Amino acid sequence: MARELGNLCYNVPGESIYGEITLNSIRQLTQYFSFPDDDWIHIVDIGSGAGYMLCNFAQCLLELGSERKIHLTGYEISAERARLSREIIPQLLEKDCKDMIEWEIYQADIQKQTMLPRTVTHAVSFDKTFTPALLAHMEKLQRSCPSLTNVVSNHKYPEKYWDLVARVPCKLRGSSQVMSFFVYKKKT
Ligand SMILES: C[S@@+](CC[C@H](N)C(=O)[O-])C[C@H]1O[C@@H](n2cnc3c(N)ncnc32)[C@H](O)[C@@H]1O
């Protein structure tokens, strides 16, 4: 049964910045996640923007009833968005789930990173403008991450290394647009 969390999301002022995926769509995506036996679920958002997607994934995972603690990591190239997300995230994470969630935002270009934190279990990303070179670099970082189980992206991943678990039509906030997101599982 879903845990009562109250209104974790959108209880801070601010409209959609770039058409974030809606909470309901993220709920559908998390249904396809697999979970390792670790004590923690560690989600990384590559291009974490204002932090909404990270918080929404955390809420949906808590709703699934997991007792695991959740670690959120964002990488964001824009200094302004990284700063904004550090203000927004504590407001989105209500008091009653603060004990369950740790988070940090790195203001960084993912292209310059040589690895992701080793404990990352799930990686999400959403951008229409990521270049093929950037996507290839992200995929390599994710593939070499030892604990990583699932990725969610609006881009396709190579079948050689990833099994497609689901293709989910997702709604974007403040838009009638529907965009396909893919949930992949790393091949073992
Ligand atoms: C469409 S937004 C998505 C934000 C967030 N994931 C969400 O859905 O709420 C994509 C973000 O990726 C960031 N970004 C683009 N290139 C990046 C890079 N090379 N490294 C880190 N972040 C990047 C952009 O600045 C932007 O904030």
The ligand as an SDF file (V2000), in Angstrom:
LIG
                    3D

 27 29  0  0  0  0  0  0  0  0999 V2000
   15.3890   19.0620  -19.7980 C   0  0  0  0  0  0  0  0  0  0  0  0
   16.3930   19.4490  -18.3930 S   0  0  0  0  0  0  0  0  0  0  0  0
   15.8780   18.1220  -17.3420 C   0  0  0  0  0  0  0  0  0  0  0  0
   16.0700   18.4220  -15.8880 C   0  0  0  0  0  0  0  0  0  0  0  0
   15.6370   17.3380  -14.9350 C   0  0  0  0  0  0  0  0  0  0  0  0
   16.2740   16.0750  -15.2210 N   0  0  0  0  0  0  0  0  0  0  0  0
   14.1500   17.1800  -14.9120 C   0  0  0  0  0  0  0  0  0  0  0  0
   13.6160   16.4230  -15.7510 O   0  0  0  0  0  0  0  0  0  0  0  0
   13.4960   17.8260  -14.0990 O   0  0  0  0  0  0  0  0  0  0  0  0
   18.0130   18.9310  -18.8850 C   0  0  0  0  0  0  0  0  0  0  0  0
   19.1230   19.5020  -18.0340 C   0  0  0  0  0  0  0  0  0  0  0  0
   20.3730   18.9340  -18.4550 O   0  0  0  0  0  0  0  0  0  0  0  0
   21.3640   19.9130  -18.2400 C   0  0  0  0  0  0  0  0  0  0  0  0
   22.5630   19.5420  -19.0210 N   0  0  0  0  0  0  0  0  0  0  0  0
   22.7470   19.6560  -20.3730 C   0  0  0  0  0  0  0  0  0  0  0  0
   23.9730   19.2400  -20.7180 N   0  0  0  0  0  0  0  0  0  0  0  0
   24.5960   18.8250  -19.5670 C   0  0  0  0  0  0  0  0  0  0  0  0
   25.9000   18.3290  -19.2810 C   0  0  0  0  0  0  0  0  0  0  0  0
   26.8130   18.1350  -20.2520 N   0  0  0  0  0  0  0  0  0  0  0  0
   26.2100   18.0280  -17.9960 N   0  0  0  0  0  0  0  0  0  0  0  0
   25.3100   18.2250  -16.9940 C   0  0  0  0  0  0  0  0  0  0  0  0
   24.0520   18.7360  -17.2120 N   0  0  0  0  0  0  0  0  0  0  0  0
   23.7010   19.0270  -18.4820 C   0  0  0  0  0  0  0  0  0  0  0  0
   20.6840   21.2030  -18.7140 C   0  0  0  0  0  0  0  0  0  0  0  0
   21.3250   22.3680  -18.2030 O   0  0  0  0  0  0  0  0  0  0  0  0
   19.2690   21.0140  -18.1690 C   0  0  0  0  0  0  0  0  0  0  0  0
   19.0850   21.6090  -16.9040 O   0  0  0  0  0  0  0  0  0  0  0  0
  1  2  1  0
  2  3  1  0
  2 10  1  0
  3  4  1  0
  4  5  1  0
  5  6  1  0
  5  7  1  0
  7  8  2  0
  7  9  1  0
 10 11  1  0
 11 12  1  0
 11 26  1  0
 12 13  1  0
 13 14  1  0
 13 24  1  0
 14 15  1  0
 14 23  1  0
 15 16  2  0
 16 17  1  0
 17 18  1  0
 17 23  2  0
 18 19  1  0
 18 20  2  0
 20 21  1  0
 21 22  2  0
 22 23  1  0
 24 25  1  0
 24 26  1  0
 26 27  1  0
M  CHG  2   2   1   9  -1
M  END
$$$$
